Amino acid sequence: MLEMTQPGRGPASAKAKGSVFPVSAALVVAIVLCGALAPETVGDVFSAAQAWIMDRLGWFYLLSVAVFLFFVLYLAISPHGQVRLGPNHSEPDFSYGSWFAMLFSAGMGIGLVFFGVAEPIMHFTTPPLGEGGTAEAARAAMRITFFHWGVHAWAIYAVVGLSLAYFGFRHGLPLTVRSAFYPLIGERIHGPIGQAIDVFAVLGTVFGVATSLGLGVLQINAGLAHLAGLPESLPAQVVLIAVITAMATISVALGLDAGIRRLSIFNMVLAAALLLFVAAVGPTVFLLKALVQNTGAYIDDFVTRTFLLYAYEPNSWIAGWTLFYWAWWISWSPFVGMFIARISRGRTIREFVLGVLFVPTGFTLVWMTVFGNTAIWLHLSGATTAVSETVAASVPLALFTFLEQFPLSLIASALATLLVVSFFVTSADSAALVIDTITAGGTEESPAWRRVFWALLTGAVAAVLLFAGGLKSLQTATIASALPFTIVMLAMCYGLLKALRMEALRTAVRQAPSLAVMGGTGAWQRRLHTILHHPSRAEVMTFLDEVAAPGLEAVARELRARGVEARLLREEDRLRLVTSPGEREEFRYGIRARGYALPSFAFFERAAEADDQRDRYYRAEVFLLEGGQDYDVMGYGREELIADVLAQYEHHLNFLHAAERVG
């Protein structure tokens, strides 16, 4: 049986909310100091742990990622896909364009720029099987690259994001990782277990982002060295981190809409400009053919590669690439999943899954084709092997050597460097926003100084790791930490499915509300008036005051007389009857005044009300625990309204009875 509580309810919640911030901050500082003071020792420990995990439990990673992918696809095509991430009447906070831009920037930005040229070339020159540098190796390289950067990665993010958005926005639980475990551990999410889950998510986010920012600053340094002769050195990289972290701090202080959303759109425009430039000056026709063929090969190999472990031809390639990527995406999932959840309120599960899986993946596959296939074409056509040689020597420099092969290379390199900086800033400010949300117990409106603190601390972590030579050690540690979080994600899938089945059961036992039948003299004329009339806000407020409030209070009074805790709550434009608040039997019946644009078919009423130039009308809409029900009770009499309340209450009790039977 699953019944949700409200965010921050009770002392346990307040305690958990207050403990996560100091514990997380202290652990981050302690771990960084260990990595800085003894990087070799820490690196040896985590390298040994990673090697053992990859050798013994690689099959578990591969199988788990397959479960995540097929699980979210099932939710999208099943009836659960119609469930909204928020109340039934909620609407998305962001347009599709802004939503897609933020998804892409937070999830893959720096990685695509860093590996867009390098990874296809590495698979091309040193494939897992067969001879490198051939046409067959080129085809295999793009199939592997597509697989690593395709829907599997986004399915991992979707599991975490969907679970957090569902429990946070649909059921009013805190927007933190622990809330996904409510179906499994109940109120204990507000205690030490919940705190531990959130602290672990914070650590994974800080170090996952810090290591990626370290990779990003290496490429920025390489770009500035290529453009302006800036030395490639640790001091220069630390200065770059400080400057760019300051930019991220400004962005995160501005907030989600003014800072991160606009910067994400800028990222997409910049990335699209660089993409179109390379496609235009490169082998355009070849790239179009390659994109079609790569996509077909990706689809053709999809199931085989999903479960491919090279069990019959053992080699270390699978651990160094596919399993490494799966673990890396999992280690990033608390950050990206939380951010995706934060920006996805109001969308349906189907809309969420299809958008998160396929839109960023589509752009990613185009990007990898344009940059990766062009780099391979330069080698195969005999034009130059400079890019392949640079990848073998310095991956951060590969993109700039690649751009040197085309006209306007200086401008293109400057654009690429600006793009990496922009993605760097977006990742840092998005991470600060996510970490702050977790440590604030899911509160979206926390003090700006806390967001600034986490932005600065993340930048400081990246700087310390680079300066102490511990970046590789912490990257390895992040990968090793993916193992326990894989188990956490499998539990998330089970909890989300359990909650959705309970919601489907609730819907099944609740019949569609039947409109009350008006009785008495002139009943049908009053009914016709209700159908044709488009009330003003003042009329609906009068209905709430004179009909709805007395009727709901009468029901509350009768329930209390029968031993059921019930109360009537009044806000500015709504009434809410609540029974057994905070318990599994909690029931809500609310009525709110909701405005709409006056429809064009109301021309006859406009003529009758010539002196009333209003362009809006209002409905007295019913909402229950799960949100708006899309029907209007304006015009009901007191007894008719009470009949509707009792009908909904009876449906609620039927649901509780059915839920008890299914366990």
Buried (B, 14 or more C-beta within 10 A) or exposed (E): EBBBBBBBBEEBBEBBBBBBBEBBBEBBBEBBEBBBEBBEEBBEBBBEBBBEBBEEBBEBBBBBBBBBBEBBBEBBEBEBBEBBBBBBBBEBBBEEEBBBBBBBBBBBBBBBBBBBBBBBBBBBBEBBEEEBBEEEBBBBBBBBBBBBBBBBBBBBBBBBBBBBBBBBBBBBBBBBBBBBBBBBBBEBBBBEBBBBBBBBBBBBBBBBBBBBBBBBBBBBBBBBBBBEEBEBEBEBBBBBBEEBBBBBBBBBBBBBEEBBBBBBBBBBEBBEEBBEBBBEBBBEEBBEEBBEBBBEBBEEBBEEBBEBBBEEEEEEBBBEBBBBBBBBBBBBBBBBBBBBBBBBBBBBBBBBBBBBBEBBBBBBBBBBBBBBBBBBBBBBEEEBEBBBBBBBEBBBBBBBBBBBBBEEBEEBBBBBBBBBBBBBBBBBBBBBBBBBBBBBBBBBEBEBEBBBBBBBBBBBBBBBBBBBBBBBBBBBBBBBBBBEBBEBBBBBBBBBBBBBBBBBBBBEBBEEBEBBEBEEEEEEEBBEEBEEBBBBBEBBBEBBEEBBBEBBBBBBEEBEEEEBBBBBBEEEBBBBBBBBBEEBBBBBBBBBBBEEEBEEEBEEBBEEEEEEEEEEBBBBBBBBBBBBBEBBBBBBBBEBBBBBBEBBBEBBEBBBEBBEEEE
